[in-house]
Structures are given as structure tokens and as C-alpha cells.
Amino acid sequence: MSRIAVLFTAFWCALLALAVPLQQGNTTVADLAKRVTHVGRGTWYYPSAGEGNCGYWDSNSDPVVAIGIARYDANGGANCNQWIQITNEANGKVAYGKTRDSCEACDESSLDMSPSLFEQLSTLATGEITISWHFENIDWSP
């Protein structure tokens, strides 16, 4: 009987270990499930034209993003330096950009990207694409 009790206990301990949330950095799977995916318009701009709202000077080759001004203002710029995963809905290509500016012409679901970032998803001649995107965890970096 004692041998069966040990096996039974070991089995339940293993099962409980599987029930513990997985960790990825400081994030649990439950946190990732709360992620909000936005669908909107993706365009490109020249960040080298001036200092972004986040206070940085970036080049056209930096993978940077400008979020809609309403979203930027609503959180007081708290998304500055936060990475965003962006997917081109037409071809499935994925790229990552760092939030460094706000976009006057963008609604809350749209993003303006540096030329080098946009080119990871489509050609500059395309000009505008449909994208889905979400913020990565604040401490995440590609």
C-alpha cells in the first residue's frame, strides 16, 4: 500500500506543477492573455525630421513608431520606449517597433512607422497597409 501512496502523491505533485502559470520574464501566461490587439492603418513617416514627442532624435533607419496622439495623450506618453509587435494583415509579415513619437493624423488603432520599419512589412510605394498590433510588456525587447 505504501508504494501506491507514494506513486499517487508523486502523480498529484506533477499535476500541480503543471498548473502553475508559466513565466516569461516577469510576465505570466495570464498577463499575455490580457493583451489587446488593435487593427488599423499602417503608414510611414520620416522621424529624422525632428525630435519626437518622447524626446528622442531618431533616424529613418531606426525601427520606431508614432502612436495616435489621442492614445499618447490619454496615457501621458507612458508608452514611450515600449516595443510594439506589428503584423501586415495582407502578407502576415511581422516587425517590431519602439514607440518614440505621436501621430496627429493617426486614430487610436493606427501607427506611423519609420521607413526602415515599414519596409519590413511592405514597400514604401504601398504607402498604407492594414495592420494588427499590440504593445509588448514594458520590459520586453527584441
TADA-V80223 format. One record per helix or strand. SS is the DSSP state (@ for helix, = for strand). FROM is the first residue (numbers start at 1). TO is the last residue. If there is no record, write none. Layout:
SS & FROM & TO
SS & FROM & TO
This chain:
@ & 2 & 19
= & 23 & 24
= & 27 & 28
@ & 29 & 33
= & 38 & 45
@ & 47 & 49
= & 64 & 68
@ & 69 & 74
= & 83 & 88
= & 94 & 103
= & 111 & 114
@ & 115 & 118
@ & 124 & 126
= & 129 & 135
